[in-house]
Amino acid sequence: MKNIEIEKKFLVNYIPDLKDCKCFYIKQGYISTNPVLRIRQKDEKYIFTFKGKGDISREEIEKEITKEEFDNLWLKIEGQPIIKSRYIIPLENGLIAELDIYDGNLKGFKNVEVEFDSIEQAENFIPPDWFGEDITKNIKYTNAYLSKISSSNIK
């Protein structure tokens, strides 16, 4: 699947009520961070992803792979694995917040992202009060960068 991903990313002021939210376990690693080549396990699904350059808008190509392909590629990842729980939280206007609560090397770190249908929609987005600082354009908060550090080195 090839598409342009339009998203904004934020730190988290506080965690909203998650009791009715769907949650996924995610384990991912980077074969390369330039260009970004990522493998991800999302529950029992395995995905290989290429991400182009950009911040709010960038090319993203995903391909589902087998568990065996994932396990073989996992041996080739750079840096630390990213392990997180992703909560799917409905927002106004049909938007969805994806709240990531990290574990492992980044235990305690949290961020949230929202995908949009257009740049205009992203630019006009008014985040809820539980969202913190907009970190969309800060490369130090990309998962590719985070895979190279620990939570004690964040901000």
SVG drawing of the C-alpha trace seen along z (x, -y; Angstrom):
<svg xmlns="http://www.w3.org/2000/svg" viewBox="-17 -26 39 44">
<polyline fill="none" stroke="black" stroke-width="0.4" points="0.0,0.0 1.4,-3.4 0.2,-6.7 1.0,-10.1 0.8,-10.1 -0.3,-13.5 0.0,-13.5 0.8,-15.7 2.6,-14.4 2.3,-15.8 3.7,-15.2 1.1,-14.3 0.0,-16.5 -2.0,-13.7 -3.5,-10.4 -7.2,-10.5 -9.6,-7.7 -8.6,-4.6 -11.0,-2.0 -13.1,-1.8 -10.2,-2.2 -8.8,0.4 -5.1,1.2 -2.4,2.8 1.0,4.2 3.6,2.8 7.2,4.0 9.2,2.3 12.8,1.9 14.7,0.1 16.7,1.8 17.8,-1.8 17.0,-5.2 18.1,-7.0 16.1,-6.1 13.6,-4.9 13.0,-1.2 11.0,0.1 9.6,3.5 6.7,3.7 4.7,6.3 1.3,5.0 -0.4,7.8 -0.2,10.7 0.3,8.7 3.8,8.0 4.5,5.0 7.5,3.7 7.4,-0.1 9.3,-2.7 8.9,-6.3 10.0,-9.2 11.4,-12.5 9.1,-15.1 7.4,-16.0 3.6,-16.7 3.4,-15.1 5.5,-12.3 5.4,-9.2 4.7,-5.9 4.7,-2.5 3.6,0.5 3.7,4.2 2.5,7.0 5.1,9.7 5.1,13.1 6.3,13.7 9.3,15.6 10.3,12.7 9.9,10.4 12.0,12.6 14.8,12.8 14.7,9.0 14.7,8.5 18.2,9.8 19.3,6.8 17.8,3.9 19.9,0.8 19.7,-0.6 17.1,0.4 13.7,1.9 10.7,-0.3 8.1,1.4 4.9,-0.4 1.2,-0.1 -1.0,-2.1 -4.4,-3.2 -6.9,-4.3 -8.9,-7.3 -11.8,-8.8 -11.7,-12.6 -14.2,-15.2 -14.8,-15.4 -14.1,-11.7 -10.4,-12.0 -8.5,-9.4 -5.7,-9.9 -3.1,-7.2 -1.6,-7.4 1.7,-5.6 2.9,-4.6 6.4,-3.3 8.1,-0.4 11.6,1.1 14.4,-1.3 11.9,-4.2 9.8,-3.3 7.8,-6.2 7.8,-8.2 4.4,-9.0 3.3,-10.8 0.1,-11.0 -0.4,-11.4 -3.3,-12.2 -3.6,-11.4 -5.4,-13.8 -6.9,-13.8 -5.3,-17.0 -2.6,-19.5 -5.3,-22.1 -7.1,-19.8 -3.9,-19.3 -3.1,-23.0 -6.6,-23.8 -6.6,-21.0 -7.2,-22.2 -5.8,-19.6 -7.7,-18.5 -6.3,-19.7 -4.6,-16.4 -2.3,-16.9 1.0,-18.7 3.6,-20.4 3.4,-19.9 6.5,-17.9 5.6,-17.2 8.6,-19.0 11.1,-18.0 13.2,-15.1 14.3,-14.1 10.8,-12.7 10.6,-10.4 10.6,-6.8 13.7,-6.3 15.6,-8.8 14.1,-7.4 15.4,-3.9 18.9,-5.3 18.4,-6.7 16.9,-5.9 14.1,-7.6 16.6,-9.4 17.9,-11.2 14.5,-12.6 14.2,-16.3"/>
</svg>
